[in-house]
Amino acid sequence: MAKLDRTQDNPWQLKTPPGTSAYTMHASEKDGKKVLVCTVGKTVLLYDARCVDDLHKMLKAAKDWVELGGADEQKPATDGTVEAWGRSPKNPVGGWYGLKKGLRGRFGVYLPPLMEALGLAELEHNPRNNRMRAK
């Protein structure tokens, strides 16, 4: 189980895979559920914290690189990507890991750098079309 111990006062300082945008992430609780709070500028996104362990299991099962495929909630996700898995009815939560309606997407953008920071995944840092795999 991943150690999600960073608070609002001491968040993870992360950058998107290409390194072009900085954001923070920390663990919190909402409605009795452990959540990850992702702050990008003034925008706040929430993800079910179990996504870290679930994504790690999915990557281990894939045994290879998986494309990130980040997309906003309103746009379709490319099949076979981390983004598509993060909203699939076939994932362990049966749908979106993103919890804030209208801002549930971008799973394939903001979760992979956290996985890398936690030592759970290897992540590419190209200008576009990045991939990740389990460590």
A tleap script that builds the chain and sets N, CA, C and O, in Angstrom:
source leaprc.protein.ff14SB
mol = sequence {
  NMET ALA LYS LEU ASP ARG THR GLN ASP ASN
  PRO TRP GLN LEU LYS THR PRO PRO GLY THR
  SER ALA TYR THR MET HIE ALA SER GLU LYS
  ASP GLY LYS LYS VAL LEU VAL CYS THR VAL
  GLY LYS THR VAL LEU LEU TYR ASP ALA ARG
  CYS VAL ASP ASP LEU HIE LYS MET LEU LYS
  ALA ALA LYS ASP TRP VAL GLU LEU GLY GLY
  ALA ASP GLU GLN LYS PRO ALA THR ASP GLY
  THR VAL GLU ALA TRP GLY ARG SER PRO LYS
  ASN PRO VAL GLY GLY TRP TYR GLY LEU LYS
  LYS GLY LEU ARG GLY ARG PHE GLY VAL TYR
  LEU PRO PRO LEU MET GLU ALA LEU GLY LEU
  ALA GLU LEU GLU HIE ASN PRO ARG ASN ASN
  ARG MET ARG ALA CLYS
}
set mol.1.N position { 0.840 -1.180 0.000 }
set mol.1.CA position { 0.000 0.000 0.000 }
set mol.1.C position { 0.892 1.253 0.000 }
set mol.1.O position { 1.822 1.363 0.799 }
set mol.2.N position { 0.599 2.169 -0.885 }
set mol.2.CA position { 1.405 3.388 -1.023 }
set mol.2.C position { 1.272 4.263 0.219 }
set mol.2.O position { 0.212 4.338 0.841 }
set mol.3.N position { 2.366 4.917 0.557 }
set mol.3.CA position { 2.385 5.815 1.715 }
set mol.3.C position { 1.976 7.216 1.252 }
set mol.3.O position { 2.792 7.976 0.731 }
set mol.4.N position { 0.704 7.537 1.454 }
set mol.4.CA position { 0.158 8.830 1.047 }
set mol.4.C position { 0.036 9.714 2.282 }
set mol.4.O position { -1.052 9.900 2.828 }
set mol.5.N position { 1.178 10.257 2.711 }
set mol.5.CA position { 1.219 10.971 3.983 }
set mol.5.C position { 1.443 12.479 3.859 }
set mol.5.O position { 1.618 13.160 4.869 }
set mol.6.N position { 1.439 12.994 2.659 }
set mol.6.CA position { 1.655 14.437 2.494 }
set mol.6.C position { 0.355 15.189 2.769 }
set mol.6.O position { -0.729 14.770 2.364 }
set mol.7.N position { 0.500 16.320 3.477 }
set mol.7.CA position { -0.656 17.130 3.846 }
set mol.7.C position { -0.674 18.423 3.040 }
set mol.7.O position { 0.229 18.691 2.248 }
set mol.8.N position { -1.710 19.212 3.253 }
set mol.8.CA position { -1.833 20.492 2.568 }
set mol.8.C position { -0.645 21.401 2.901 }
set mol.8.O position { -0.223 22.203 2.068 }
set mol.9.N position { -0.109 21.275 4.117 }
set mol.9.CA position { 1.037 22.090 4.538 }
set mol.9.C position { 2.363 21.593 3.967 }
set mol.9.O position { 3.343 22.337 3.943 }
set mol.10.N position { 2.401 20.348 3.509 }
set mol.10.CA position { 3.620 19.756 2.965 }
set mol.10.C position { 3.269 18.863 1.765 }
set mol.10.O position { 3.479 17.651 1.819 }
set mol.11.N position { 2.734 19.454 0.680 }
set mol.11.CA position { 2.297 18.628 -0.458 }
set mol.11.C position { 3.458 18.169 -1.324 }
set mol.11.O position { 4.568 18.693 -1.235 }
set mol.12.N position { 3.182 17.187 -2.156 }
set mol.12.CA position { 4.139 16.816 -3.190 }
set mol.12.C position { 4.181 17.971 -4.187 }
set mol.12.O position { 3.134 18.475 -4.595 }
set mol.13.N position { 5.359 18.384 -4.576 }
set mol.13.CA position { 5.550 19.412 -5.609 }
set mol.13.C position { 5.863 18.647 -6.895 }
set mol.13.O position { 6.933 18.052 -7.022 }
set mol.14.N position { 4.950 18.664 -7.826 }
set mol.14.CA position { 5.067 17.834 -9.026 }
set mol.14.C position { 5.025 18.672 -10.291 }
set mol.14.O position { 4.635 19.840 -10.276 }
set mol.15.N position { 5.439 18.044 -11.391 }
set mol.15.CA position { 5.341 18.655 -12.722 }
set mol.15.C position { 4.707 17.641 -13.654 }
set mol.15.O position { 4.905 16.435 -13.502 }
set mol.16.N position { 3.939 18.137 -14.625 }
set mol.16.CA position { 3.350 17.243 -15.614 }
set mol.16.C position { 4.472 16.487 -16.327 }
set mol.16.O position { 5.614 16.946 -16.323 }
set mol.17.N position { 4.171 15.341 -16.936 }
set mol.17.CA position { 5.229 14.539 -17.557 }
set mol.17.C position { 6.182 15.297 -18.487 }
set mol.17.O position { 7.383 15.031 -18.441 }
set mol.18.N position { 5.707 16.236 -19.338 }
set mol.18.CA position { 6.677 16.975 -20.163 }
set mol.18.C position { 7.466 18.015 -19.365 }
set mol.18.O position { 8.418 18.602 -19.879 }
set mol.19.N position { 7.070 18.245 -18.105 }
set mol.19.CA position { 7.765 19.227 -17.272 }
set mol.19.C position { 7.320 20.657 -17.509 }
set mol.19.O position { 7.998 21.595 -17.090 }
set mol.20.N position { 6.185 20.837 -18.177 }
set mol.20.CA position { 5.750 22.177 -18.565 }
set mol.20.C position { 4.878 22.884 -17.539 }
set mol.20.O position { 4.806 24.113 -17.546 }
set mol.21.N position { 4.210 22.141 -16.652 }
set mol.21.CA position { 3.323 22.756 -15.661 }
set mol.21.C position { 3.561 22.162 -14.285 }
set mol.21.O position { 3.662 20.945 -14.126 }
set mol.22.N position { 3.648 23.033 -13.298 }
set mol.22.CA position { 3.827 22.600 -11.913 }
set mol.22.C position { 2.468 22.541 -11.218 }
set mol.22.O position { 1.559 23.310 -11.531 }
set mol.23.N position { 2.351 21.622 -10.279 }
set mol.23.CA position { 1.132 21.496 -9.474 }
set mol.23.C position { 1.488 20.810 -8.169 }
set mol.23.O position { 2.595 20.291 -8.021 }
set mol.24.N position { 0.565 20.801 -7.223 }
set mol.24.CA position { 0.789 20.119 -5.953 }
set mol.24.C position { -0.276 19.049 -5.762 }
set mol.24.O position { -1.349 19.087 -6.364 }
set mol.25.N position { 0.060 18.096 -4.903 }
set mol.25.CA position { -0.891 17.056 -4.559 }
set mol.25.C position { -0.665 16.691 -3.094 }
set mol.25.O position { 0.472 16.609 -2.630 }
set mol.26.N position { -1.754 16.476 -2.384 }
set mol.26.CA position { -1.660 16.014 -1.006 }
set mol.26.C position { -2.847 15.111 -0.693 }
set mol.26.O position { -3.846 15.095 -1.411 }
set mol.27.N position { -2.713 14.366 0.389 }
set mol.27.CA position { -3.782 13.472 0.828 }
set mol.27.C position { -4.674 14.216 1.820 }
set mol.27.O position { -4.217 15.064 2.587 }
set mol.28.N position { -5.935 13.877 1.779 }
set mol.28.CA position { -6.912 14.479 2.685 }
set mol.28.C position { -8.065 13.496 2.845 }
set mol.28.O position { -7.979 12.353 2.395 }
set mol.29.N position { -9.141 13.938 3.483 }
set mol.29.CA position { -10.328 13.125 3.623 }
set mol.29.C position { -11.539 13.939 3.234 }
set mol.29.O position { -11.635 15.123 3.556 }
set mol.30.N position { -12.464 13.300 2.541 }
set mol.30.CA position { -13.717 13.964 2.150 }
set mol.30.C position { -14.833 12.934 2.268 }
set mol.30.O position { -14.762 11.856 1.679 }
set mol.31.N position { -15.836 13.268 3.014 }
set mol.31.CA position { -16.984 12.372 3.215 }
set mol.31.C position { -16.545 10.985 3.685 }
set mol.31.O position { -17.096 9.974 3.248 }
set mol.32.N position { -15.550 10.941 4.577 }
set mol.32.CA position { -15.067 9.681 5.133 }
set mol.32.C position { -14.199 8.862 4.200 }
set mol.32.O position { -13.862 7.719 4.510 }
set mol.33.N position { -13.829 9.434 3.054 }
set mol.33.CA position { -13.016 8.719 2.062 }
set mol.33.C position { -11.668 9.423 1.917 }
set mol.33.O position { -11.608 10.652 1.870 }
set mol.34.N position { -10.580 8.638 1.846 }
set mol.34.CA position { -9.263 9.215 1.621 }
set mol.34.C position { -9.187 9.670 0.161 }
set mol.34.O position { -9.483 8.906 -0.757 }
set mol.35.N position { -8.786 10.921 -0.032 }
set mol.35.CA position { -8.713 11.501 -1.376 }
set mol.35.C position { -7.349 12.126 -1.605 }
set mol.35.O position { -6.617 12.442 -0.666 }
set mol.36.N position { -7.030 12.295 -2.878 }
set mol.36.CA position { -5.855 13.056 -3.286 }
set mol.36.C position { -6.369 14.388 -3.812 }
set mol.36.O position { -7.253 14.433 -4.668 }
set mol.37.N position { -5.808 15.463 -3.292 }
set mol.37.CA position { -6.191 16.807 -3.695 }
set mol.37.C position { -5.097 17.337 -4.610 }
set mol.37.O position { -3.956 17.525 -4.188 }
set mol.38.N position { -5.452 17.573 -5.857 }
set mol.38.CA position { -4.515 18.035 -6.880 }
set mol.38.C position { -4.833 19.493 -7.179 }
set mol.38.O position { -5.930 19.811 -7.636 }
set mol.39.N position { -3.876 20.380 -6.922 }
set mol.39.CA position { -4.088 21.811 -7.130 }
set mol.39.C position { -3.210 22.290 -8.280 }
set mol.39.O position { -1.982 22.240 -8.221 }
set mol.40.N position { -3.891 22.757 -9.332 }
set mol.40.CA position { -3.224 23.252 -10.527 }
set mol.40.C position { -3.645 24.710 -10.676 }
set mol.40.O position { -4.754 25.001 -11.125 }
set mol.41.N position { -2.749 25.627 -10.296 }
set mol.41.CA position { -3.141 27.033 -10.270 }
set mol.41.C position { -4.251 27.216 -9.253 }
set mol.41.O position { -4.068 26.921 -8.072 }
set mol.42.N position { -5.407 27.703 -9.701 }
set mol.42.CA position { -6.559 27.867 -8.804 }
set mol.42.C position { -7.556 26.717 -8.926 }
set mol.42.O position { -8.563 26.686 -8.217 }
set mol.43.N position { -7.277 25.776 -9.820 }
set mol.43.CA position { -8.173 24.641 -10.038 }
set mol.43.C position { -7.814 23.510 -9.080 }
set mol.43.O position { -6.644 23.158 -8.931 }
set mol.44.N position { -8.830 22.946 -8.434 }
set mol.44.CA position { -8.631 21.842 -7.498 }
set mol.44.C position { -9.381 20.616 -8.019 }
set mol.44.O position { -10.591 20.655 -8.244 }
set mol.45.N position { -8.632 19.527 -8.205 }
set mol.45.CA position { -9.210 18.260 -8.638 }
set mol.45.C position { -9.097 17.274 -7.487 }
set mol.45.O position { -8.159 17.352 -6.693 }
set mol.46.N position { -10.036 16.355 -7.389 }
set mol.46.CA position { -10.010 15.331 -6.349 }
set mol.46.C position { -10.020 13.951 -6.996 }
set mol.46.O position { -10.764 13.697 -7.943 }
set mol.47.N position { -9.178 13.065 -6.466 }
set mol.47.CA position { -9.130 11.683 -6.943 }
set mol.47.C position { -9.248 10.747 -5.745 }
set mol.47.O position { -8.720 11.035 -4.670 }
set mol.48.N position { -9.934 9.641 -5.930 }
set mol.48.CA position { -10.015 8.602 -4.911 }
set mol.48.C position { -8.588 8.105 -4.668 }
set mol.48.O position { -7.919 7.676 -5.609 }
set mol.49.N position { -8.121 8.155 -3.439 }
set mol.49.CA position { -6.726 7.819 -3.124 }
set mol.49.C position { -6.369 6.369 -3.441 }
set mol.49.O position { -5.196 6.054 -3.638 }
set mol.50.N position { -7.353 5.494 -3.491 }
set mol.50.CA position { -7.039 4.090 -3.801 }
set mol.50.C position { -6.526 3.941 -5.224 }
set mol.50.O position { -6.007 2.884 -5.584 }
set mol.51.N position { -6.663 4.984 -6.041 }
set mol.51.CA position { -6.198 4.910 -7.431 }
set mol.51.C position { -4.709 4.619 -7.514 }
set mol.51.O position { -4.262 4.002 -8.481 }
set mol.52.N position { -3.934 5.043 -6.536 }
set mol.52.CA position { -2.482 4.827 -6.573 }
set mol.52.C position { -2.168 3.329 -6.548 }
set mol.52.O position { -1.427 2.833 -7.398 }
set mol.53.N position { -2.727 2.616 -5.581 }
set mol.53.CA position { -2.476 1.174 -5.494 }
set mol.53.C position { -3.110 0.430 -6.664 }
set mol.53.O position { -2.520 -0.504 -7.206 }
set mol.54.N position { -4.326 0.851 -7.052 }
set mol.54.CA position { -5.003 0.191 -8.164 }
set mol.54.C position { -4.242 0.384 -9.474 }
set mol.54.O position { -4.097 -0.559 -10.252 }
set mol.55.N position { -3.755 1.598 -9.721 }
set mol.55.CA position { -2.997 1.867 -10.940 }
set mol.55.C position { -1.688 1.078 -10.941 }
set mol.55.O position { -1.273 0.564 -11.979 }
set mol.56.N position { -1.046 0.983 -9.794 }
set mol.56.CA position { 0.194 0.217 -9.712 }
set mol.56.C position { -0.056 -1.247 -10.072 }
set mol.56.O position { 0.735 -1.854 -10.794 }
set mol.57.N position { -1.160 -1.817 -9.567 }
set mol.57.CA position { -1.503 -3.211 -9.893 }
set mol.57.C position { -1.767 -3.365 -11.394 }
set mol.57.O position { -1.331 -4.336 -12.012 }
set mol.58.N position { -2.479 -2.406 -11.968 }
set mol.58.CA position { -2.775 -2.474 -13.404 }
set mol.58.C position { -1.475 -2.426 -14.214 }
set mol.58.O position { -1.304 -3.188 -15.166 }
set mol.59.N position { -0.565 -1.530 -13.834 }
set mol.59.CA position { 0.704 -1.406 -14.555 }
set mol.59.C position { 1.541 -2.680 -14.419 }
set mol.59.O position { 2.173 -3.111 -15.384 }
set mol.60.N position { 1.549 -3.281 -13.231 }
set mol.60.CA position { 2.284 -4.531 -13.037 }
set mol.60.C position { 1.704 -5.635 -13.929 }
set mol.60.O position { 2.447 -6.417 -14.522 }
set mol.61.N position { 0.397 -5.689 -14.017 }
set mol.61.CA position { -0.259 -6.694 -14.849 }
set mol.61.C position { 0.034 -6.457 -16.337 }
set mol.61.O position { 0.134 -7.409 -17.111 }
set mol.62.N position { 0.170 -5.199 -16.726 }
set mol.62.CA position { 0.458 -4.865 -18.137 }
set mol.62.C position { 1.860 -5.321 -18.542 }
set mol.62.O position { 2.090 -5.652 -19.705 }
set mol.63.N position { 2.793 -5.341 -17.595 }
set mol.63.CA position { 4.173 -5.808 -17.812 }
set mol.63.C position { 4.920 -5.061 -18.912 }
set mol.63.O position { 5.902 -5.574 -19.447 }
set mol.64.N position { 4.470 -3.864 -19.253 }
set mol.64.CA position { 5.118 -3.089 -20.305 }
set mol.64.C position { 4.704 -1.636 -20.161 }
set mol.64.O position { 3.956 -1.278 -19.251 }
set mol.65.N position { 5.191 -0.811 -21.056 }
set mol.65.CA position { 4.833 0.600 -21.077 }
set mol.65.C position { 3.357 0.773 -21.439 }
set mol.65.O position { 2.830 0.064 -22.296 }
set mol.66.N position { 2.701 1.723 -20.777 }
set mol.66.CA position { 1.308 2.066 -21.074 }
set mol.66.C position { 1.259 3.564 -21.364 }
set mol.66.O position { 1.777 4.369 -20.589 }
set mol.67.N position { 0.638 3.934 -22.478 }
set mol.67.CA position { 0.513 5.351 -22.828 }
set mol.67.C position { -0.360 6.059 -21.798 }
set mol.67.O position { -1.300 5.475 -21.259 }
set mol.68.N position { -0.033 7.347 -21.528 }
set mol.68.CA position { -0.782 8.113 -20.535 }
set mol.68.C position { -2.130 8.570 -21.068 }
set mol.68.O position { -3.158 8.315 -20.440 }
set mol.69.N position { -2.145 9.237 -22.210 }
set mol.69.CA position { -3.395 9.632 -22.847 }
set mol.69.C position { -4.261 10.603 -22.070 }
set mol.69.O position { -5.484 10.469 -22.101 }
set mol.70.N position { -3.690 11.568 -21.376 }
set mol.70.CA position { -4.475 12.522 -20.600 }
set mol.70.C position { -5.520 13.251 -21.423 }
set mol.70.O position { -5.247 13.687 -22.541 }
set mol.71.N position { -6.729 13.384 -20.864 }
set mol.71.CA position { -7.814 14.094 -21.547 }
set mol.71.C position { -8.779 14.670 -20.518 }
set mol.71.O position { -8.987 14.087 -19.454 }
set mol.72.N position { -9.366 15.820 -20.845 }
set mol.72.CA position { -10.397 16.402 -19.996 }
set mol.72.C position { -11.591 15.459 -19.929 }
set mol.72.O position { -11.770 14.605 -20.797 }
set mol.73.N position { -12.401 15.621 -18.895 }
set mol.73.CA position { -13.577 14.765 -18.720 }
set mol.73.C position { -14.504 14.782 -19.931 }
set mol.73.O position { -15.085 13.756 -20.283 }
set mol.74.N position { -14.643 15.931 -20.561 }
set mol.74.CA position { -15.574 16.080 -21.672 }
set mol.74.C position { -15.077 15.444 -22.978 }
set mol.74.O position { -15.844 15.304 -23.930 }
set mol.75.N position { -13.819 15.067 -23.020 }
set mol.75.CA position { -13.244 14.467 -24.227 }
set mol.75.C position { -13.077 12.961 -24.026 }
set mol.75.O position { -12.803 12.512 -22.913 }
set mol.76.N position { -13.239 12.183 -25.092 }
set mol.76.CA position { -13.052 10.740 -24.949 }
set mol.76.C position { -11.578 10.396 -24.726 }
set mol.76.O position { -10.682 11.070 -25.235 }
set mol.77.N position { -11.352 9.349 -23.964 }
set mol.77.CA position { -9.987 8.879 -23.722 }
set mol.77.C position { -9.647 7.803 -24.742 }
set mol.77.O position { -10.500 7.001 -25.122 }
set mol.78.N position { -8.402 7.793 -25.179 }
set mol.78.CA position { -7.935 6.787 -26.134 }
set mol.78.C position { -7.864 5.427 -25.445 }
set mol.78.O position { -7.305 5.310 -24.354 }
set mol.79.N position { -8.424 4.409 -26.076 }
set mol.79.CA position { -8.417 3.053 -25.523 }
set mol.79.C position { -6.994 2.603 -25.202 }
set mol.79.O position { -6.049 2.921 -25.925 }
set mol.80.N position { -6.860 1.859 -24.108 }
set mol.80.CA position { -5.574 1.285 -23.738 }
set mol.80.C position { -4.647 2.229 -23.005 }
set mol.80.O position { -3.507 1.861 -22.721 }
set mol.81.N position { -5.098 3.443 -22.683 }
set mol.81.CA position { -4.253 4.413 -21.985 }
set mol.81.C position { -4.568 4.440 -20.486 }
set mol.81.O position { -5.592 3.920 -20.044 }
set mol.82.N position { -3.677 5.052 -19.726 }
set mol.82.CA position { -3.903 5.255 -18.299 }
set mol.82.C position { -5.191 6.061 -18.096 }
set mol.82.O position { -5.986 5.754 -17.207 }
set mol.83.N position { -5.391 7.085 -18.916 }
set mol.83.CA position { -6.606 7.907 -18.814 }
set mol.83.C position { -7.865 7.065 -19.000 }
set mol.83.O position { -8.810 7.184 -18.221 }
set mol.84.N position { -7.885 6.220 -20.022 }
set mol.84.CA position { -9.057 5.380 -20.280 }
set mol.84.C position { -9.308 4.430 -19.110 }
set mol.84.O position { -10.454 4.226 -18.710 }
set mol.85.N position { -8.251 3.854 -18.567 }
set mol.85.CA position { -8.392 2.952 -17.432 }
set mol.85.C position { -8.944 3.705 -16.215 }
set mol.85.O position { -9.756 3.156 -15.471 }
set mol.86.N position { -8.516 4.949 -16.006 }
set mol.86.CA position { -8.942 5.747 -14.857 }
set mol.86.C position { -10.400 6.147 -14.871 }
set mol.86.O position { -10.895 6.714 -13.897 }
set mol.87.N position { -11.097 5.865 -15.958 }
set mol.87.CA position { -12.532 6.171 -16.053 }
set mol.87.C position { -13.356 4.977 -16.533 }
set mol.87.O position { -14.554 5.104 -16.786 }
set mol.88.N position { -12.715 3.833 -16.654 }
set mol.88.CA position { -13.363 2.646 -17.214 }
set mol.88.C position { -14.297 1.956 -16.209 }
set mol.88.O position { -13.973 1.864 -15.025 }
set mol.89.N position { -15.444 1.474 -16.677 }
set mol.89.CA position { -16.306 0.683 -15.796 }
set mol.89.C position { -15.665 -0.652 -15.410 }
set mol.89.O position { -16.173 -1.354 -14.536 }
set mol.90.N position { -14.544 -1.005 -16.064 }
set mol.90.CA position { -13.850 -2.266 -15.766 }
set mol.90.C position { -12.731 -2.109 -14.741 }
set mol.90.O position { -12.114 -3.105 -14.363 }
set mol.91.N position { -12.446 -0.869 -14.270 }
set mol.91.CA position { -11.406 -0.707 -13.244 }
set mol.91.C position { -11.989 -1.095 -11.877 }
set mol.91.O position { -13.199 -1.290 -11.769 }
set mol.92.N position { -11.156 -1.212 -10.832 }
set mol.92.CA position { -11.649 -1.676 -9.529 }
set mol.92.C position { -12.765 -0.850 -8.892 }
set mol.92.O position { -13.522 -1.395 -8.087 }
set mol.93.N position { -12.903 0.430 -9.211 }
set mol.93.CA position { -14.000 1.222 -8.632 }
set mol.93.C position { -15.198 1.299 -9.583 }
set mol.93.O position { -16.220 1.898 -9.246 }
set mol.94.N position { -15.076 0.697 -10.765 }
set mol.94.CA position { -16.179 0.654 -11.698 }
set mol.94.C position { -16.500 1.979 -12.364 }
set mol.94.O position { -17.653 2.255 -12.692 }
set mol.95.N position { -15.471 2.802 -12.562 }
set mol.95.CA position { -15.694 4.093 -13.226 }
set mol.95.C position { -14.623 5.103 -12.883 }
set mol.95.O position { -13.448 4.764 -12.748 }
set mol.96.N position { -15.041 6.337 -12.745 }
set mol.96.CA position { -14.102 7.447 -12.544 }
set mol.96.C position { -13.401 7.413 -11.183 }
set mol.96.O position { -14.047 7.237 -10.150 }
set mol.97.N position { -12.069 7.583 -11.190 }
set mol.97.CA position { -11.326 7.834 -9.952 }
set mol.97.C position { -11.412 9.311 -9.607 }
set mol.97.O position { -11.297 9.683 -8.439 }
set mol.98.N position { -11.611 10.148 -10.602 }
set mol.98.CA position { -11.824 11.573 -10.371 }
set mol.98.C position { -13.169 11.765 -9.693 }
set mol.98.O position { -14.157 11.144 -10.083 }
set mol.99.N position { -13.214 12.627 -8.673 }
set mol.99.CA position { -14.416 12.745 -7.853 }
set mol.99.C position { -15.180 14.048 -8.030 }
set mol.99.O position { -16.300 14.175 -7.535 }
set mol.100.N position { -14.601 15.013 -8.724 }
set mol.100.CA position { -15.227 16.328 -8.843 }
set mol.100.C position { -15.841 16.468 -10.235 }
set mol.100.O position { -15.127 16.673 -11.216 }
set mol.101.N position { -17.173 16.358 -10.316 }
set mol.101.CA position { -17.857 16.376 -11.617 }
set mol.101.C position { -17.435 17.598 -12.424 }
set mol.101.O position { -17.382 18.717 -11.915 }
set mol.102.N position { -17.135 17.347 -13.700 }
set mol.102.CA position { -16.649 18.401 -14.577 }
set mol.102.C position { -15.125 18.476 -14.597 }
set mol.102.O position { -14.532 18.996 -15.541 }
set mol.103.N position { -14.495 17.946 -13.537 }
set mol.103.CA position { -13.023 17.949 -13.421 }
set mol.103.C position { -12.508 16.552 -13.080 }
set mol.103.O position { -11.513 16.407 -12.371 }
set mol.104.N position { -13.190 15.528 -13.588 }
set mol.104.CA position { -12.792 14.158 -13.247 }
set mol.104.C position { -11.701 13.610 -14.147 }
set mol.104.O position { -11.087 12.595 -13.816 }
set mol.105.N position { -11.445 14.251 -15.268 }
set mol.105.CA position { -10.443 13.765 -16.202 }
set mol.105.C position { -9.038 14.167 -15.804 }
set mol.105.O position { -8.779 14.541 -14.661 }
set mol.106.N position { -8.137 14.082 -16.770 }
set mol.106.CA position { -6.720 14.422 -16.590 }
set mol.106.C position { -5.996 13.445 -15.653 }
set mol.106.O position { -4.908 13.742 -15.161 }
set mol.107.N position { -6.603 12.290 -15.412 }
set mol.107.CA position { -5.997 11.249 -14.588 }
set mol.107.C position { -4.632 10.853 -15.147 }
set mol.107.O position { -3.679 10.651 -14.394 }
set mol.108.N position { -4.547 10.743 -16.478 }
set mol.108.CA position { -3.300 10.363 -17.144 }
set mol.108.C position { -2.260 11.460 -17.181 }
set mol.108.O position { -1.143 11.237 -17.646 }
set mol.109.N position { -2.609 12.649 -16.695 }
set mol.109.CA position { -1.662 13.764 -16.624 }
set mol.109.C position { -1.123 13.913 -15.204 }
set mol.109.O position { 0.087 14.026 -15.008 }
set mol.110.N position { -2.022 13.912 -14.209 }
set mol.110.CA position { -1.630 14.261 -12.850 }
set mol.110.C position { -1.248 13.092 -11.950 }
set mol.110.O position { -0.492 13.288 -10.998 }
set mol.111.N position { -1.743 11.884 -12.215 }
set mol.111.CA position { -1.383 10.748 -11.358 }
set mol.111.C position { -0.013 10.142 -11.670 }
set mol.111.O position { 0.696 9.764 -10.737 }
set mol.112.N position { 0.391 10.032 -12.947 }
set mol.112.CA position { 1.700 9.423 -13.220 }
set mol.112.C position { 2.894 10.093 -12.515 }
set mol.112.O position { 3.752 9.371 -12.006 }
set mol.113.N position { 2.996 11.427 -12.457 }
set mol.113.CA position { 4.131 12.011 -11.735 }
set mol.113.C position { 4.126 11.675 -10.231 }
set mol.113.O position { 5.188 11.551 -9.620 }
set mol.114.N position { 2.943 11.530 -9.648 }
set mol.114.CA position { 2.870 11.116 -8.244 }
set mol.114.C position { 3.381 9.688 -8.105 }
set mol.114.O position { 4.124 9.378 -7.174 }
set mol.115.N position { 2.983 8.821 -9.028 }
set mol.115.CA position { 3.452 7.433 -8.997 }
set mol.115.C position { 4.976 7.374 -9.089 }
set mol.115.O position { 5.618 6.565 -8.419 }
set mol.116.N position { 5.542 8.237 -9.921 }
set mol.116.CA position { 6.999 8.305 -10.045 }
set mol.116.C position { 7.622 8.802 -8.741 }
set mol.116.O position { 8.621 8.247 -8.283 }
set mol.117.N position { 7.046 9.835 -8.144 }
set mol.117.CA position { 7.566 10.391 -6.886 }
set mol.117.C position { 7.508 9.365 -5.758 }
set mol.117.O position { 8.361 9.364 -4.870 }
set mol.118.N position { 6.512 8.502 -5.794 }
set mol.118.CA position { 6.372 7.466 -4.768 }
set mol.118.C position { 7.261 6.253 -5.039 }
set mol.118.O position { 7.314 5.330 -4.226 }
set mol.119.N position { 7.963 6.251 -6.178 }
set mol.119.CA position { 8.839 5.134 -6.527 }
set mol.119.C position { 8.095 3.918 -7.037 }
set mol.119.O position { 8.638 2.814 -7.033 }
set mol.120.N position { 6.842 4.104 -7.483 }
set mol.120.CA position { 6.028 2.984 -7.948 }
set mol.120.C position { 6.057 2.789 -9.454 }
set mol.120.O position { 5.673 1.734 -9.958 }
set mol.121.N position { 6.518 3.815 -10.174 }
set mol.121.CA position { 6.483 3.725 -11.630 }
set mol.121.C position { 7.628 4.504 -12.250 }
set mol.121.O position { 8.191 5.423 -11.654 }
set mol.122.N position { 7.945 4.104 -13.456 }
set mol.122.CA position { 8.902 4.816 -14.295 }
set mol.122.C position { 8.066 5.597 -15.302 }
set mol.122.O position { 7.079 5.081 -15.827 }
set mol.123.N position { 8.459 6.837 -15.570 }
set mol.123.CA position { 7.660 7.725 -16.400 }
set mol.123.C position { 8.535 8.401 -17.444 }
set mol.123.O position { 9.641 8.848 -17.141 }
set mol.124.N position { 8.042 8.472 -18.659 }
set mol.124.CA position { 8.757 9.211 -19.704 }
set mol.124.C position { 8.462 10.702 -19.556 }
set mol.124.O position { 7.419 11.095 -19.034 }
set mol.125.N position { 9.403 11.523 -20.028 }
set mol.125.CA position { 9.265 12.982 -19.918 }
set mol.125.C position { 9.515 13.648 -21.273 }
set mol.125.O position { 10.287 14.602 -21.371 }
set mol.126.N position { 8.860 13.141 -22.305 }
set mol.126.CA position { 8.959 13.716 -23.643 }
set mol.126.C position { 7.979 14.881 -23.786 }
set mol.126.O position { 7.091 15.033 -22.948 }
set mol.127.N position { 8.120 15.707 -24.828 }
set mol.127.CA position { 7.160 16.797 -25.030 }
set mol.127.C position { 5.716 16.300 -25.225 }
set mol.127.O position { 4.771 17.005 -24.871 }
set mol.128.N position { 5.542 15.093 -25.784 }
set mol.128.CA position { 4.202 14.536 -26.033 }
set mol.128.C position { 4.249 13.015 -25.978 }
set mol.128.O position { 5.320 12.409 -26.014 }
set mol.129.N position { 3.071 12.411 -25.891 }
set mol.129.CA position { 2.906 10.953 -25.992 }
set mol.129.C position { 3.766 10.166 -25.010 }
set mol.129.O position { 4.466 9.232 -25.399 }
set mol.130.N position { 3.710 10.544 -23.749 }
set mol.130.CA position { 4.486 9.852 -22.729 }
set mol.130.C position { 3.820 8.552 -22.290 }
set mol.130.O position { 2.620 8.341 -22.466 }
set mol.131.N position { 4.660 7.690 -21.709 }
set mol.131.CA position { 4.211 6.391 -21.233 }
set mol.131.C position { 4.737 6.178 -19.827 }
set mol.131.O position { 5.615 6.903 -19.359 }
set mol.132.N position { 4.184 5.161 -19.153 }
set mol.132.CA position { 4.679 4.773 -17.832 }
set mol.132.C position { 4.626 3.263 -17.710 }
set mol.132.O position { 3.916 2.583 -18.451 }
set mol.133.N position { 5.401 2.752 -16.747 }
set mol.133.CA position { 5.364 1.331 -16.428 }
set mol.133.C position { 5.675 1.151 -14.951 }
set mol.133.O position { 6.290 2.014 -14.325 }
set mol.134.N position { 5.250 0.036 -14.408 }
set mol.134.CA position { 5.460 -0.247 -12.988 }
set mol.134.C position { 6.929 -0.484 -12.690 }
set mol.134.O position { 7.675 -0.993 -13.527 }
set mol.135.N position { 7.325 -0.112 -11.505 }
set mol.135.CA position { 8.672 -0.424 -11.025 }
set mol.135.C position { 8.578 -1.653 -10.180 }
set mol.135.O position { 9.589 -2.121 -9.655 }
savepdb mol mol.pdb
quit
